[in-house]
Amino acid sequence: MKQIVLIFSLLLAIDHGIVQACTSIIIAGRATPDGRPIMWKNRDTDSYQNAIKYFDDGKFKSIGLIDADDPAGHAVWIGYNSAGFSIMNTASYNLIMKDTIDLKDQEGILMREALKQCATVDEFGMFLKNHSKPLGVEANFGGIDANGGAAYFEVSNFSFIKLDVNDPAVAPMGYMIHTNFSFTGDPNSGSGQIRYKTAEDLFYQAAQQNNLTIRFILQDVSRSLWHSLTKTDLKKMCTENPFEQRFVNFTDFIPRYFTSSAVAIQGVKPGENADFTTMWTVLGFPLTSVVVPLWLCMGEDQPKVVLLDKNGVAPMSDKAIRLKAQLFPINRSYGENYLNINALYNINDTGIMQKLKPVEDQIFDTAIKKLEAWRGNNNFKQQIPEFYKFINQTILNEYIK
């Protein structure tokens, strides 16, 4: 009976129609193999065209993920600044239950403002405390900093509660996951509980193997085809099936039809140069894109494939969207719920992700090796432009071709 009640509760929490969603995690340095904190977000939104933008108009310079139709970058959806402070959010749907405030959807604007002036997670707390109210938000904001700070802030229009991921009483495993409900909100409301359970299963197993790494997060979690409620593994299913085209229900997996990007920011150890903070960016639908590591210290000279071009789109994001159309060819109502799984993986190794993985592995392998060398080199910034050139050429030749 308890199991039936749990399943019924999860089914009630299925987030059909909720577009501003997201799945995220913050991992404190004490839980990662190299001692550096990580925060990750799969961004779910109906703004499918995303891009990267550099900012230099505040106390701190910053870099962040923006919507292509907001080229000025009034709102940032995940990013970090030159002090080493990083911020992200997930929408919450259980903090404001009887609120009549008209001001809403200010999360991206608030994060853009915070990147201008906050150097640490604690300063972000003061920023929230001192900011004019109402804030116009209902969200879980996550942050890490160069001093080892790591915390979520569950924030409504007039108040917030900080959940310190460094506190073993709050996060005994050294990490905390958030989807679209807040732990301090109404326990009978919210959204994303199934995605939360899926992420919890994946991260728990990785923690036991000391594998809470950027690569695991972006390659295994952000693209996971495991469903914690139905116990379905779509990847295993399609690699064992010879059909050329097979449609499967694609509801409440971590990657969703509405996922527009996946970004994991790897911070630094206390005392390390904040310039080594790395924004590992999968621009566009994660199942049809590849990773690009970005460093703020390069200013506006980021890889062209992630920046807005003359057509008002980032080439990587645009390519990922065009490939995504092959996975969701049904254009009628609810077509987004049905994935052509064999276009993604198949026994002939001709699926989209099967073709892209060698490209991404090459980028990951090269970037990780270079980062290890750069951390002992004071002149590392001089070597990044050549690496960016390699990234541009690799993606243009092997991905966007």
Residue, then its C-alpha position, 0 to 999 in steps of 0.5 A: m500500500k505504501q508503494i502504491v501511495l508513493i507511485f500515485s504521489l509521483l504521478l501527481a507530480i508529473d510536470h506536463g506543460i511546465v516549461q520553465a523547469c530544470t534539473s540541477i546539483i551542487i557538489a561541495g569540494r569535499a565530495t569531488p575527486d579533485g576537491r573542486p566544487i561543481m554545480w550543474k543545470n539542465r535548462d528546461t525552457d521554451s526558449y530553445q535557441n541559447a548562446i553565451k555572452y560576456f559582460d564587463d559592465g559591473k564590479f565583476k566581469s562575467i560570462g553566462l548563458i542567455d536566450a538568443d532573442d535577448p542579445a543584450g543579455h538582460a537575463v542570465w540563466i547560469g554563469y560565473n564572474s571574475a571573483g569565481f562566484s557562480i550562480m544558477n536557478t531552477a524554477s520552484y512551484n511550491l513556495i508561493m501558494k497564495d501570492t497575489i504579487d504581479l511581479k514575476d519571472q525575474e530570476g534571470i534578471l536577478m542572476r545577471e545583477a548578482l553576477k555584477q556585484c557578488a564575490t561569494v555565496d555569502e554575499f549573494g545571501m546579503f544581496l537577497k536580504n538587501h534587495s528591494k521587495p518583492l523580488g518577483v521570483e519563486a526559485n531555487f538559486g544555487g551558487i559556488d565560489a572560489n572560497g569553497g562556498a556551496a549553497y542553495f537558496e530557496v527564494s520567494n518574493f519576500s524571504f529566502i532560506k539558505l541550504d549550505v551544501n558544506d554542512p553535513a547535517v544538510a547534505p551528508m553526502g556532500y551534494m544536493i539536488h534540486t528540480n522544481f520544488s523546494f524542500t522548505g515549500d509546500p510538500n504536497s505541491g511542486s514539480g519534477q519529483i520523478r526527475y529528482k529521484t532519477a538524479e538521486d539514484l544516479f548521483y548516489q551510485a557515482a558517489q560510491q565510486n568517487n565519480l562525481t565529475i564533470r564528465f559523469i554529469l554531462q555525459d551520463v546524467s544530463r543525457s540519462l535515458w533511465h527513468s526511476l519510476t518505470k525502471t525503463d532504460l531507453k538506451k539499453m532498449c534501443t541497442e538491443n533492438p534492430f528496428e530502424q525507427r522505434f518511438v518511445n514515450f519520452t516523459d519525465f526523463i532528465p533530458r526533456y523535449f524542452t531542455s535547451s542546454a546543459v552547463a556544469i561549472q567547475g570551481v576552484k580550490p580555496g587559494e587557487n586562481a579563480d581564472f581556472t573556473t571552467m564553464w563546461t557548456v553543452l549548448g542546445f539539446p543535450l542529446t544532439s550537442v557536444v561539450v565546449p569548455l569556456w574560460l571567462c578570462m578570454g573575455e569576448d574572445q570565446p569560441k565563435v560556435v557558442l556566440l550569436d552570429k549574424n543570423g541571431v543564433a549560436p551555430m552550436s545551438d542551431k545545429a543541435i535544434r536541427l538534429k533534435a528534429q530528427l528525434f521528434p519528427i511528429n509535429r502534431s499535438y503531443g509529438e514532443n512526448y514521442l522520441n524516435i529512439n533509434a535515431l539516437y542509438n541503434i545496433n548499427d552505431t549510426g545514431i546521433m549520439q553514437k556519432l557525436k560521442p567520439v567528437e565530444d570525447q576528443i574535446f573532453d580528453t584534450a581539455i582535461k589534459k590541458l587544464e591539468a598542465w595549465r594549473g601549474n603555468n602562470n602563462f596559461k592564458q596565452q595558450i587558451p586561444e589556440f585551444y579555442k581554435f582547435i574547438n572551433q575547427t573540431i566542431l565546425n568540421e565534425y559537428i556543424k559540417 
